[in-house]
Amino acid sequence: MLGMALIMLTISTFIGDLPYLVLGLSFVVGASASILVREAIAPTSQTRVTKIAALLLLVVSVYIFTGLLKYVY
């Protein structure tokens, strides 16, 4: 799922179209939430690194979403 998000964000970089950016960011939010739930249920050997990466992706994508609100209102 993170791979699909990276593909969508790459497409939005080259095309510059807002729907691709929103779709890619929503994939990142979903994948990050899924990773955090998976690590809470069944921790792996690299739990700390995985949680930090998922939280970082989640924070960055939510920050960009809030920046996109100026296009909506």
Backbone atoms as SQL, in Angstrom:
CREATE TABLE atoms (id INTEGER PRIMARY KEY, chain TEXT, resi INTEGER, resn TEXT, atom TEXT, x REAL, y REAL, z REAL);
INSERT INTO atoms VALUES
  (1, 'A', 1, 'MET', 'N', 0.824, -1.186, 0.000),
  (2, 'A', 1, 'MET', 'CA', 0.000, 0.000, 0.000),
  (3, 'A', 1, 'MET', 'C', 0.877, 1.262, 0.000),
  (4, 'A', 2, 'LEU', 'N', 1.976, 1.208, 0.725),
  (5, 'A', 2, 'LEU', 'CA', 2.888, 2.356, 0.686),
  (6, 'A', 2, 'LEU', 'C', 3.503, 2.529, -0.694),
  (7, 'A', 3, 'GLY', 'N', 3.716, 1.428, -1.383),
  (8, 'A', 3, 'GLY', 'CA', 4.237, 1.506, -2.749),
  (9, 'A', 3, 'GLY', 'C', 3.261, 2.218, -3.671),
  (10, 'A', 4, 'MET', 'N', 1.984, 1.904, -3.546),
  (11, 'A', 4, 'MET', 'CA', 0.964, 2.582, -4.350),
  (12, 'A', 4, 'MET', 'C', 0.905, 4.064, -4.005),
  (13, 'A', 5, 'ALA', 'N', 1.056, 4.384, -2.739),
  (14, 'A', 5, 'ALA', 'CA', 1.051, 5.792, -2.323),
  (15, 'A', 5, 'ALA', 'C', 2.239, 6.536, -2.931),
  (16, 'A', 6, 'LEU', 'N', 3.399, 5.907, -2.942),
  (17, 'A', 6, 'LEU', 'CA', 4.572, 6.547, -3.530),
  (18, 'A', 6, 'LEU', 'C', 4.407, 6.742, -5.031),
  (19, 'A', 7, 'ILE', 'N', 3.789, 5.779, -5.701),
  (20, 'A', 7, 'ILE', 'CA', 3.534, 5.922, -7.134),
  (21, 'A', 7, 'ILE', 'C', 2.591, 7.095, -7.389),
  (22, 'A', 8, 'MET', 'N', 1.518, 7.206, -6.606),
  (23, 'A', 8, 'MET', 'CA', 0.560, 8.291, -6.794),
  (24, 'A', 8, 'MET', 'C', 1.198, 9.646, -6.497),
  (25, 'A', 9, 'LEU', 'N', 2.026, 9.717, -5.464),
  (26, 'A', 9, 'LEU', 'CA', 2.693, 10.977, -5.151),
  (27, 'A', 9, 'LEU', 'C', 3.712, 11.353, -6.224),
  (28, 'A', 10, 'THR', 'N', 4.364, 10.357, -6.814),
  (29, 'A', 10, 'THR', 'CA', 5.295, 10.627, -7.910),
  (30, 'A', 10, 'THR', 'C', 4.545, 11.143, -9.135),
  (31, 'A', 11, 'ILE', 'N', 3.409, 10.534, -9.439),
  (32, 'A', 11, 'ILE', 'CA', 2.590, 11.001, -10.564),
  (33, 'A', 11, 'ILE', 'C', 2.129, 12.432, -10.322),
  (34, 'A', 12, 'SER', 'N', 1.721, 12.728, -9.092),
  (35, 'A', 12, 'SER', 'CA', 1.242, 14.086, -8.800),
  (36, 'A', 12, 'SER', 'C', 2.375, 15.112, -8.911),
  (37, 'A', 13, 'THR', 'N', 3.612, 14.683, -8.702),
  (38, 'A', 13, 'THR', 'CA', 4.751, 15.583, -8.847),
  (39, 'A', 13, 'THR', 'C', 4.958, 15.955, -10.310),
  (40, 'A', 14, 'PHE', 'N', 4.857, 14.979, -11.197),
  (41, 'A', 14, 'PHE', 'CA', 5.094, 15.237, -12.611),
  (42, 'A', 14, 'PHE', 'C', 3.894, 15.886, -13.296),
  (43, 'A', 15, 'ILE', 'N', 2.699, 15.444, -12.953),
  (44, 'A', 15, 'ILE', 'CA', 1.498, 15.969, -13.601),
  (45, 'A', 15, 'ILE', 'C', 1.037, 17.261, -12.930),
  (46, 'A', 16, 'GLY', 'N', 1.172, 17.339, -11.625),
  (47, 'A', 16, 'GLY', 'CA', 0.763, 18.536, -10.910),
  (48, 'A', 16, 'GLY', 'C', -0.746, 18.622, -10.714),
  (49, 'A', 17, 'ASP', 'N', -1.416, 17.488, -10.793),
  (50, 'A', 17, 'ASP', 'CA', -2.859, 17.464, -10.651),
  (51, 'A', 17, 'ASP', 'C', -3.229, 17.179, -9.199),
  (52, 'A', 18, 'LEU', 'N', -4.159, 17.947, -8.661),
  (53, 'A', 18, 'LEU', 'CA', -4.539, 17.854, -7.250),
  (54, 'A', 18, 'LEU', 'C', -5.161, 16.506, -6.870),
  (55, 'A', 19, 'PRO', 'N', -6.009, 15.880, -7.696),
  (56, 'A', 19, 'PRO', 'CA', -6.592, 14.594, -7.283),
  (57, 'A', 19, 'PRO', 'C', -5.560, 13.499, -7.030),
  (58, 'A', 20, 'TYR', 'N', -4.481, 13.471, -7.812),
  (59, 'A', 20, 'TYR', 'CA', -3.441, 12.467, -7.583),
  (60, 'A', 20, 'TYR', 'C', -2.749, 12.699, -6.240),
  (61, 'A', 21, 'LEU', 'N', -2.540, 13.947, -5.894),
  (62, 'A', 21, 'LEU', 'CA', -1.914, 14.273, -4.613),
  (63, 'A', 21, 'LEU', 'C', -2.805, 13.866, -3.452),
  (64, 'A', 22, 'VAL', 'N', -4.086, 14.168, -3.544),
  (65, 'A', 22, 'VAL', 'CA', -5.025, 13.813, -2.474),
  (66, 'A', 22, 'VAL', 'C', -5.138, 12.299, -2.344),
  (67, 'A', 23, 'LEU', 'N', -5.215, 11.602, -3.473),
  (68, 'A', 23, 'LEU', 'CA', -5.303, 10.144, -3.431),
  (69, 'A', 23, 'LEU', 'C', -4.036, 9.527, -2.844),
  (70, 'A', 24, 'GLY', 'N', -2.876, 10.019, -3.238),
  (71, 'A', 24, 'GLY', 'CA', -1.623, 9.510, -2.685),
  (72, 'A', 24, 'GLY', 'C', -1.510, 9.755, -1.196),
  (73, 'A', 25, 'LEU', 'N', -1.917, 10.942, -0.747),
  (74, 'A', 25, 'LEU', 'CA', -1.862, 11.243, 0.687),
  (75, 'A', 25, 'LEU', 'C', -2.841, 10.398, 1.480),
  (76, 'A', 26, 'SER', 'N', -4.007, 10.134, 0.905),
  (77, 'A', 26, 'SER', 'CA', -4.966, 9.289, 1.617),
  (78, 'A', 26, 'SER', 'C', -4.454, 7.852, 1.715),
  (79, 'A', 27, 'PHE', 'N', -3.747, 7.380, 0.681),
  (80, 'A', 27, 'PHE', 'CA', -3.113, 6.071, 0.762),
  (81, 'A', 27, 'PHE', 'C', -2.056, 6.049, 1.864),
  (82, 'A', 28, 'VAL', 'N', -1.281, 7.113, 1.996),
  (83, 'A', 28, 'VAL', 'CA', -0.250, 7.185, 3.038),
  (84, 'A', 28, 'VAL', 'C', -0.893, 7.157, 4.425),
  (85, 'A', 29, 'VAL', 'N', -1.986, 7.892, 4.612),
  (86, 'A', 29, 'VAL', 'CA', -2.674, 7.895, 5.908),
  (87, 'A', 29, 'VAL', 'C', -3.201, 6.494, 6.224),
  (88, 'A', 30, 'GLY', 'N', -3.825, 5.851, 5.252),
  (89, 'A', 30, 'GLY', 'CA', -4.346, 4.501, 5.470),
  (90, 'A', 30, 'GLY', 'C', -3.259, 3.483, 5.747),
  (91, 'A', 31, 'ALA', 'N', -2.175, 3.552, 5.003),
  (92, 'A', 31, 'ALA', 'CA', -1.075, 2.608, 5.202),
  (93, 'A', 31, 'ALA', 'C', -0.405, 2.827, 6.556),
  (94, 'A', 32, 'SER', 'N', -0.235, 4.077, 6.950),
  (95, 'A', 32, 'SER', 'CA', 0.384, 4.365, 8.246),
  (96, 'A', 32, 'SER', 'C', -0.492, 3.872, 9.391),
  (97, 'A', 33, 'ALA', 'N', -1.796, 4.097, 9.281),
  (98, 'A', 33, 'ALA', 'CA', -2.711, 3.605, 10.309),
  (99, 'A', 33, 'ALA', 'C', -2.698, 2.082, 10.361),
  (100, 'A', 34, 'SER', 'N', -2.651, 1.449, 9.199),
  (101, 'A', 34, 'SER', 'CA', -2.601, -0.004, 9.143),
  (102, 'A', 34, 'SER', 'C', -1.316, -0.547, 9.772),
  (103, 'A', 35, 'ILE', 'N', -0.201, 0.115, 9.502),
  (104, 'A', 35, 'ILE', 'CA', 1.075, -0.315, 10.086),
  (105, 'A', 35, 'ILE', 'C', 1.049, -0.178, 11.599),
  (106, 'A', 36, 'LEU', 'N', 0.510, 0.927, 12.104),
  (107, 'A', 36, 'LEU', 'CA', 0.454, 1.134, 13.557),
  (108, 'A', 36, 'LEU', 'C', -0.456, 0.107, 14.236),
  (109, 'A', 37, 'VAL', 'N', -1.565, -0.224, 13.616),
  (110, 'A', 37, 'VAL', 'CA', -2.465, -1.243, 14.184),
  (111, 'A', 37, 'VAL', 'C', -1.793, -2.607, 14.163),
  (112, 'A', 38, 'ARG', 'N', -1.133, -2.933, 13.048),
  (113, 'A', 38, 'ARG', 'CA', -0.444, -4.219, 12.946),
  (114, 'A', 38, 'ARG', 'C', 0.645, -4.347, 13.998),
  (115, 'A', 39, 'GLU', 'N', 1.403, -3.293, 14.213),
  (116, 'A', 39, 'GLU', 'CA', 2.465, -3.339, 15.223),
  (117, 'A', 39, 'GLU', 'C', 1.908, -3.404, 16.635),
  (118, 'A', 40, 'ALA', 'N', 0.735, -2.846, 16.858),
  (119, 'A', 40, 'ALA', 'CA', 0.112, -2.931, 18.187),
  (120, 'A', 40, 'ALA', 'C', -0.392, -4.338, 18.465),
  (121, 'A', 41, 'ILE', 'N', -0.877, -5.013, 17.431),
  (122, 'A', 41, 'ILE', 'CA', -1.424, -6.361, 17.613),
  (123, 'A', 41, 'ILE', 'C', -0.312, -7.406, 17.669),
  (124, 'A', 42, 'ALA', 'N', 0.601, -7.348, 16.719),
  (125, 'A', 42, 'ALA', 'CA', 1.674, -8.343, 16.617),
  (126, 'A', 42, 'ALA', 'C', 3.006, -7.634, 16.402),
  (127, 'A', 43, 'PRO', 'N', 3.686, -7.265, 17.477),
  (128, 'A', 43, 'PRO', 'CA', 4.959, -6.543, 17.343),
  (129, 'A', 43, 'PRO', 'C', 6.026, -7.390, 16.650),
  (130, 'A', 44, 'THR', 'N', 6.860, -6.709, 15.861),
  (131, 'A', 44, 'THR', 'CA', 7.979, -7.376, 15.196),
  (132, 'A', 44, 'THR', 'C', 9.275, -7.020, 15.921),
  (133, 'A', 45, 'SER', 'N', 10.377, -7.490, 15.379),
  (134, 'A', 45, 'SER', 'CA', 11.662, -7.226, 16.028),
  (135, 'A', 45, 'SER', 'C', 12.082, -5.760, 15.876),
  (136, 'A', 46, 'GLN', 'N', 11.574, -5.066, 14.869),
  (137, 'A', 46, 'GLN', 'CA', 11.923, -3.662, 14.645),
  (138, 'A', 46, 'GLN', 'C', 10.714, -2.758, 14.903),
  (139, 'A', 47, 'THR', 'N', 10.033, -3.005, 16.004),
  (140, 'A', 47, 'THR', 'CA', 8.805, -2.284, 16.297),
  (141, 'A', 47, 'THR', 'C', 9.027, -0.785, 16.413),
  (142, 'A', 48, 'ARG', 'N', 10.077, -0.384, 17.095),
  (143, 'A', 48, 'ARG', 'CA', 10.308, 1.042, 17.322),
  (144, 'A', 48, 'ARG', 'C', 10.565, 1.802, 16.017),
  (145, 'A', 49, 'VAL', 'N', 11.395, 1.250, 15.157),
  (146, 'A', 49, 'VAL', 'CA', 11.708, 1.894, 13.880),
  (147, 'A', 49, 'VAL', 'C', 10.454, 1.973, 13.014),
  (148, 'A', 50, 'THR', 'N', 9.684, 0.907, 12.984),
  (149, 'A', 50, 'THR', 'CA', 8.468, 0.874, 12.181),
  (150, 'A', 50, 'THR', 'C', 7.453, 1.889, 12.676),
  (151, 'A', 51, 'LYS', 'N', 7.275, 1.975, 13.985),
  (152, 'A', 51, 'LYS', 'CA', 6.319, 2.938, 14.544),
  (153, 'A', 51, 'LYS', 'C', 6.759, 4.380, 14.278),
  (154, 'A', 52, 'ILE', 'N', 8.038, 4.653, 14.400),
  (155, 'A', 52, 'ILE', 'CA', 8.528, 6.012, 14.154),
  (156, 'A', 52, 'ILE', 'C', 8.323, 6.389, 12.690),
  (157, 'A', 53, 'ALA', 'N', 8.622, 5.466, 11.775),
  (158, 'A', 53, 'ALA', 'CA', 8.434, 5.749, 10.351),
  (159, 'A', 53, 'ALA', 'C', 6.958, 5.960, 10.021),
  (160, 'A', 54, 'ALA', 'N', 6.090, 5.123, 10.585),
  (161, 'A', 54, 'ALA', 'CA', 4.650, 5.259, 10.326),
  (162, 'A', 54, 'ALA', 'C', 4.118, 6.565, 10.906),
  (163, 'A', 55, 'LEU', 'N', 4.553, 6.935, 12.095),
  (164, 'A', 55, 'LEU', 'CA', 4.104, 8.199, 12.689),
  (165, 'A', 55, 'LEU', 'C', 4.618, 9.398, 11.905),
  (166, 'A', 56, 'LEU', 'N', 5.850, 9.320, 11.430),
  (167, 'A', 56, 'LEU', 'CA', 6.400, 10.408, 10.630),
  (168, 'A', 56, 'LEU', 'C', 5.614, 10.592, 9.331),
  (169, 'A', 57, 'LEU', 'N', 5.324, 9.494, 8.649),
  (170, 'A', 57, 'LEU', 'CA', 4.526, 9.570, 7.425),
  (171, 'A', 57, 'LEU', 'C', 3.130, 10.112, 7.703),
  (172, 'A', 58, 'LEU', 'N', 2.538, 9.694, 8.813),
  (173, 'A', 58, 'LEU', 'CA', 1.199, 10.149, 9.182),
  (174, 'A', 58, 'LEU', 'C', 1.185, 11.641, 9.470),
  (175, 'A', 59, 'VAL', 'N', 2.167, 12.117, 10.208),
  (176, 'A', 59, 'VAL', 'CA', 2.230, 13.545, 10.546),
  (177, 'A', 59, 'VAL', 'C', 2.456, 14.393, 9.298),
  (178, 'A', 60, 'VAL', 'N', 3.367, 13.959, 8.435),
  (179, 'A', 60, 'VAL', 'CA', 3.648, 14.727, 7.217),
  (180, 'A', 60, 'VAL', 'C', 2.428, 14.766, 6.305),
  (181, 'A', 61, 'SER', 'N', 1.744, 13.652, 6.142),
  (182, 'A', 61, 'SER', 'CA', 0.586, 13.640, 5.248),
  (183, 'A', 61, 'SER', 'C', -0.567, 14.466, 5.808),
  (184, 'A', 62, 'VAL', 'N', -0.774, 14.440, 7.119),
  (185, 'A', 62, 'VAL', 'CA', -1.824, 15.273, 7.720),
  (186, 'A', 62, 'VAL', 'C', -1.454, 16.751, 7.594),
  (187, 'A', 63, 'TYR', 'N', -0.180, 17.078, 7.729),
  (188, 'A', 63, 'TYR', 'CA', 0.272, 18.458, 7.560),
  (189, 'A', 63, 'TYR', 'C', 0.010, 18.948, 6.139),
  (190, 'A', 64, 'ILE', 'N', 0.286, 18.112, 5.155),
  (191, 'A', 64, 'ILE', 'CA', 0.038, 18.499, 3.771),
  (192, 'A', 64, 'ILE', 'C', -1.459, 18.614, 3.499),
  (193, 'A', 65, 'PHE', 'N', -2.262, 17.716, 4.089),
  (194, 'A', 65, 'PHE', 'CA', -3.716, 17.815, 3.946),
  (195, 'A', 65, 'PHE', 'C', -4.221, 19.148, 4.472),
  (196, 'A', 66, 'THR', 'N', -3.700, 19.591, 5.612),
  (197, 'A', 66, 'THR', 'CA', -4.148, 20.887, 6.159),
  (198, 'A', 66, 'THR', 'C', -3.720, 22.030, 5.252),
  (199, 'A', 67, 'GLY', 'N', -2.605, 21.895, 4.573),
  (200, 'A', 67, 'GLY', 'CA', -2.182, 22.908, 3.609),
  (201, 'A', 67, 'GLY', 'C', -3.063, 22.935, 2.369),
  (202, 'A', 68, 'LEU', 'N', -3.663, 21.798, 2.047),
  (203, 'A', 68, 'LEU', 'CA', -4.546, 21.739, 0.888),
  (204, 'A', 68, 'LEU', 'C', -5.932, 22.318, 1.155),
  (205, 'A', 69, 'LEU', 'N', -6.247, 22.571, 2.399),
  (206, 'A', 69, 'LEU', 'CA', -7.562, 23.128, 2.728),
  (207, 'A', 69, 'LEU', 'C', -7.780, 24.492, 2.119),
  (208, 'A', 70, 'LYS', 'N', -6.721, 25.228, 1.826),
  (209, 'A', 70, 'LYS', 'CA', -6.887, 26.548, 1.217),
  (210, 'A', 70, 'LYS', 'C', -7.458, 26.443, -0.200),
  (211, 'A', 71, 'TYR', 'N', -7.291, 25.289, -0.852),
  (212, 'A', 71, 'TYR', 'CA', -7.855, 25.098, -2.183),
  (213, 'A', 71, 'TYR', 'C', -9.341, 24.757, -2.124),
  (214, 'A', 72, 'VAL', 'N', -9.786, 24.260, -0.973),
  (215, 'A', 72, 'VAL', 'CA', -11.185, 23.873, -0.828),
  (216, 'A', 72, 'VAL', 'C', -12.041, 25.057, -0.443),
  (217, 'A', 73, 'TYR', 'N', -11.554, 25.881, 0.459),
  (218, 'A', 73, 'TYR', 'CA', -12.362, 27.013, 0.963),
  (219, 'A', 73, 'TYR', 'C', -11.932, 28.312, 0.397);
